[in-house]
Amino acid sequence: FDDDMVVVAERKLRDNGIKLILNNGVSAFNELENEVEIVLQSGDRITADCVILAVGVAPDTGFLKDSGIELSAKGHILVNNKMETNIEGVYAGGDAVEVIDFVNGTQTAIPLAGPANKQGRIIADNISGLSSTYKNTQGTSVIKIFDLTCAATGNNEKILKRLDIPYKSIIIHPNSYAGYYPGAQQLTLKLIFNDEGKILGAQAVGYVGIEKRIDVIATALRLGGTVYDLADLELSYAPPFGSAKDPVNFAGYVAENVLTGKSDIVHPREIDNILDDDNIVILDVRSKKEHERGKIEGSIQISVNDLRNYLDKLDKSKEYWLHCGVGVRSYIAERILKQNGFKCKNITGGYKTIEAIRANKK
């Protein structure tokens, strides 16, 4: 998960009494009489009754070292699209094989049970004389953290940046189902796509219907869909289960607005870089009470409902970065300002995302 999404999970861990130590790796373990001492890179030391290392998966392929079967530099078994190794009639599948990333086309390792089971079926087909091929891995996964659900598919920003693949991303906070139905809760959904609208990845966190939304986007990604297809999808609706505009549709609408030039977005992490820039003004279009409960230092507040009455008090030589609670009202404000000749951008995800990122830094 990207840094702007994982903060929700980190908060959930802290809320349940788990202390997180971030950006401070382990340099050594020392065995004491009845405890383990952990020496951190900062020099700090902590003790524990036991230590669990969960630092990734390494393929257990050492027994193949002298077999003639080709392995990758990290020890993964190399196979073709029929899951056959370089030795005819010898097949391999599961966590120990290297696969091709469905989104970016590079060689990678993605240890997941779903792909492993598909590979097993393909291997059985080919052994039986039925020609079957594996169609690469997109990494769709889900995890539960206490009562919080986190799910993802495709590539995240870190992977795309490493491979120098251009992308855009948006963050929305729609309700899990119709807001007037009891129990509706906001979820956080991030959609990553390119200039042509091709879906590159998605992440979601929340409490209700999270994996459902990611599974829909994962299906669209697998079938070569675009953000425009997400906007067009006809998904089941009744107040206890969804909204007339499902969060998946909503993500498609927002991404479409970006690609068609109706909205220019900036990411919350960019705010710190412009706080001393006199040419950029952060404009909070929430209500005065909302602004007083939490705000970005140096920002100004004008409710979107009053914005048209204040246009003559705004400076057209400045660029306005707009935010509301989740991004909807600031989009309306963006349209108002642009139609009146102002330069402005919408901070994707709104104050809900801004506050989550900032709270995690404390």
C-alpha positions in Angstrom: 0.0 0.0 0.0 1.2 3.5 -0.7 2.1 5.9 2.1 -1.2 7.8 1.8 -3.2 4.6 2.3 -1.2 2.7 4.8 -1.6 5.5 7.3 -5.2 4.3 8.0 -3.9 0.8 8.8 -1.1 2.2 11.0 -3.7 4.3 13.0 -5.8 1.1 13.5 -2.8 -0.7 14.9 -1.9 2.2 17.3 -5.6 2.5 18.4 -5.4 -1.2 19.4 -2.3 -0.7 21.6 0.4 -1.7 19.1 3.5 0.6 19.1 4.9 1.1 15.6 8.6 2.1 15.1 8.9 3.3 11.5 11.9 4.4 9.4 14.2 2.9 11.9 15.5 -0.6 11.0 17.1 -3.3 13.1 20.9 -3.4 13.2 21.3 -6.3 15.7 19.7 -8.9 18.0 21.3 -9.7 21.3 20.2 -12.8 23.3 19.8 -11.9 27.0 19.1 -14.3 29.8 15.3 -14.3 29.4 14.8 -11.8 26.6 15.9 -10.7 23.2 17.4 -7.2 22.9 16.8 -5.4 19.6 19.3 -2.7 18.6 17.8 -0.2 16.2 19.6 1.8 13.6 19.1 4.9 15.7 21.0 3.3 18.6 17.9 2.8 20.7 17.4 -0.6 22.3 14.2 -2.4 23.1 13.6 -5.9 24.6 11.0 -8.6 23.9 10.1 -12.1 25.0 10.2 -13.2 21.3 10.8 -11.7 17.9 8.8 -12.6 14.8 10.6 -11.7 11.5 8.0 -10.9 8.8 10.3 -9.3 6.2 9.2 -10.9 3.0 9.2 -14.3 1.4 12.3 -16.1 0.2 12.0 -19.1 -2.1 13.0 -22.4 -0.5 14.8 -23.7 -3.6 18.3 -24.4 -2.3 17.8 -28.1 -3.0 17.7 -27.3 -6.8 21.1 -25.7 -6.8 22.8 -28.5 -8.8 19.8 -29.8 -10.6 20.3 -27.9 -13.8 17.0 -26.0 -13.3 17.4 -22.3 -14.0 16.9 -20.0 -11.0 16.7 -16.2 -10.8 19.3 -14.1 -9.0 17.0 -14.3 -5.9 16.5 -18.1 -6.2 13.1 -18.2 -7.9 12.5 -20.9 -10.4 12.3 -19.7 -14.0 9.4 -21.0 -16.0 7.7 -20.3 -19.3 4.0 -19.4 -19.7 3.1 -23.1 -19.5 4.8 -23.2 -16.1 7.6 -25.5 -17.5 11.2 -25.1 -16.4 14.2 -25.1 -18.8 14.2 -28.9 -18.4 11.5 -30.5 -20.6 8.7 -32.2 -18.6 9.7 -30.5 -15.3 7.1 -28.0 -14.1 7.0 -25.6 -11.2 4.4 -23.2 -9.7 3.5 -21.3 -6.6 5.5 -19.0 -4.4 8.8 -20.3 -5.6 8.4 -19.3 -9.2 9.1 -16.0 -10.9 6.2 -14.6 -12.8 5.5 -11.6 -15.1 3.7 -8.6 -13.6 0.4 -8.2 -15.5 0.5 -4.4 -15.3 4.1 -3.5 -16.2 5.4 -6.7 -17.9 8.5 -7.1 -15.8 9.7 -10.3 -14.1 8.7 -10.4 -10.5 7.7 -12.7 -7.6 4.2 -12.4 -6.2 3.5 -15.1 -3.6 -0.3 -15.4 -3.4 -2.5 -18.5 -3.1 -4.9 -17.6 -5.9 -2.2 -17.4 -8.6 -0.6 -20.6 -7.1 -3.8 -22.6 -7.5 -4.3 -21.4 -11.1 -0.7 -22.4 -11.9 -1.3 -25.8 -10.5 -4.3 -26.3 -12.8 -2.3 -25.1 -15.8 0.5 -27.5 -14.9 -1.9 -30.4 -14.7 -3.4 -29.4 -18.0 0.0 -29.4 -19.7 1.0 -32.7 -18.2 -2.2 -34.2 -19.5 -1.6 -32.9 -23.0 -4.0 -30.0 -22.8 -2.3 -26.8 -23.8 -2.8 -24.1 -21.1 -0.9 -20.9 -20.5 -0.6 -18.7 -17.4 -1.7 -15.1 -18.1 0.6 -13.3 -15.5 -0.1 -12.0 -12.0 -1.7 -8.7 -11.0 -1.3 -9.1 -7.3 -4.9 -8.8 -6.1 -4.9 -9.3 -2.3 -6.8 -8.5 0.9 -5.9 -8.3 4.6 -7.8 -7.8 7.8 -6.3 -5.6 10.6 -8.6 -6.0 13.6 -12.0 -4.9 12.1 -10.3 -2.9 9.2 -10.2 -4.4 5.7 -7.4 -3.4 3.3 -7.3 -4.6 -0.3 -5.3 -3.9 -3.4 -4.8 -4.9 -7.0 -2.2 -4.0 -9.7 0.8 -1.7 -9.2 1.2 0.9 -6.5 3.0 4.2 -6.8 6.3 2.8 -5.5 6.5 0.2 -8.2 5.5 2.7 -11.0 8.1 5.2 -9.8 10.8 2.6 -9.7 10.0 1.6 -13.3 9.6 5.2 -14.4 6.1 4.5 -15.6 4.0 7.8 -15.8 0.7 7.7 -13.9 -2.0 9.7 -12.2 -3.8 8.9 -9.0 -7.0 10.1 -7.2 -8.3 9.4 -3.7 -12.0 9.4 -2.8 -14.0 8.8 0.4 -17.5 7.6 -0.6 -19.9 5.8 1.7 -19.9 2.0 1.6 -23.6 2.2 0.8 -26.4 4.7 0.8 -25.7 7.3 3.5 -29.3 7.4 4.7 -29.3 3.7 5.5 -28.2 2.8 9.1 -24.5 1.8 9.5 -23.1 3.4 6.3 -19.4 4.2 6.7 -16.9 6.0 4.6 -14.2 4.0 2.8 -11.0 5.2 1.2 -10.4 4.3 -2.4 -7.3 5.1 -4.4 -7.2 4.6 -8.2 -4.0 4.7 -10.3 -4.2 5.1 -14.1 -2.3 6.5 -17.0 -3.0 9.4 -19.5 -5.0 7.0 -21.7 -7.2 6.0 -18.8 -5.8 2.5 -18.5 -6.1 1.2 -15.0 -2.7 0.5 -13.4 -3.8 -0.3 -9.8 -6.2 0.4 -6.9 -6.1 0.3 -3.1 -9.0 0.5 -0.7 -9.3 0.5 3.1 -12.4 0.6 5.3 -15.0 -1.6 7.0 -17.7 -2.6 4.6 -17.5 -3.7 1.0 -13.8 -3.1 0.6 -12.9 -6.4 -1.1 -16.0 -6.1 -3.3 -14.8 -2.8 -4.8 -11.3 -4.0 -5.4 -12.5 -7.2 -7.0 -14.6 -5.2 -9.4 -11.6 -3.0 -10.3 -9.3 -6.1 -10.5 -11.7 -7.6 -13.1 -11.7 -4.4 -15.1 -7.9 -4.3 -15.0 -7.6 -7.9 -16.1 -9.9 -7.3 -19.1 -8.0 -4.2 -20.2 -10.5 -1.8 -18.9 -10.2 2.0 -18.4 -11.4 4.5 -15.9 -14.2 5.3 -18.4 -15.3 1.7 -18.1 -15.5 2.0 -14.4 -17.8 5.0 -14.8 -20.0 2.9 -17.1 -20.2 -0.3 -15.0 -23.7 -1.3 -13.9 -23.4 -2.6 -10.4 -26.0 -4.0 -8.1 -27.7 -1.4 -5.9 -30.0 -1.3 -2.9 -29.5 0.9 0.1 -28.1 -1.8 2.4 -25.5 -2.8 -0.1 -24.3 0.2 -2.2 -25.2 3.5 -3.7 -26.8 4.4 -7.0 -23.3 5.8 -7.8 -21.2 2.9 -6.5 -17.7 3.9 -5.2 -16.3 2.1 -8.2 -18.3 4.4 -10.5 -17.4 7.4 -8.4 -13.7 6.6 -8.8 -14.2 6.4 -12.6 -16.1 9.8 -12.6 -13.3 11.5 -10.7 -10.5 10.0 -12.9 -12.5 10.9 -16.0 -12.7 14.5 -14.8 -8.9 14.6 -14.4 -8.3 13.1 -17.9 -10.8 15.4 -19.6 -9.4 18.5 -18.0 -12.3 19.3 -15.8 -10.2 19.0 -12.7 -6.5 19.5 -12.0 -5.4 17.6 -8.9 -2.5 17.7 -6.5 -1.5 15.2 -3.9 -1.7 16.0 -0.1 2.0 15.1 0.2 2.8 18.1 -2.0 1.5 20.6 0.5 4.6 20.8 2.6 6.6 21.8 -0.5 4.5 25.0 -1.1 3.8 26.3 2.3 6.4 29.0 1.8 5.4 29.8 -1.8 3.7 33.2 -1.8 2.2 32.4 -5.2 0.1 29.5 -4.0 -2.8 29.9 -1.5 -4.5 27.0 0.2 -8.2 27.6 0.3 -10.4 25.6 2.6 -14.0 25.5 1.2 -15.5 23.7 4.2 -17.6 25.5 6.8 -16.1 27.8 9.4 -16.8 25.3 12.1 -15.1 22.5 10.2 -12.1 24.7 9.6 -11.8 25.5 13.3 -11.8 21.8 14.2 -8.8 21.2 12.0 -6.9 23.1 9.4 -3.7 23.6 7.4 -1.7 26.4 8.9 -1.7 29.4 6.7 -4.8 28.3 4.8 -7.8 30.6 4.3 -11.4 29.6 4.7 -14.3 30.5 2.4 -17.3 28.1 2.3 -18.1 26.8 -1.1 -21.7 28.2 -0.5 -20.3 31.7 -0.2 -17.5 31.5 -2.7 -19.3 33.4 -5.5 -19.7 36.4 -3.1 -16.0 36.5 -2.4 -14.6 36.3 -6.0 -13.7 40.0 -6.0 -11.6 39.5 -2.9 -9.4 36.8 -4.4 -6.2 37.5 -6.4 -6.1 36.2 -9.9 -2.4 36.3 -9.9 -2.3 33.6 -7.3 -2.9 29.8 -7.7 -5.4 28.4 -5.3 -5.1 24.8 -3.9 -8.5 23.8 -2.8 -9.7 21.3 -0.3 -12.9 20.3 1.6 -13.5 17.3 3.7 -13.2 14.6 1.0 -12.9 16.4 -2.3 -16.4 16.9 -3.5 -17.1 20.5 -2.4 -13.6 21.5 -3.5 -14.3 20.1 -7.0 -17.4 22.4 -7.1 -15.3 25.3 -5.9 -12.7 24.4 -8.6 -15.3 24.7 -11.3 -16.6 28.0 -9.9 -13.1 29.5 -9.8 -12.0 28.3 -13.2 -15.1 29.6 -14.8 -14.3 33.0 -13.4 -10.7 33.0 -14.6 -8.8 31.8 -11.6 -5.9 29.2 -11.5 -6.7 26.4 -9.1 -6.1 22.8 -8.2 -8.0 20.3 -6.1 -6.2 18.5 -3.3 -7.3 14.9 -3.9 -8.7 13.1 -0.9 -9.5 16.3 0.9 -8.8 17.1 4.5 -9.6 13.5 5.5 -6.5 12.3 3.7 -4.4 15.3 4.7 -5.2 14.8 8.4 -4.4 11.1 8.2 -1.0 11.7 6.6 -0.1 14.4 9.1 -1.3 12.5 12.1 1.0 9.7 11.2 4.0 12.0 11.2 3.5 13.0 14.8 
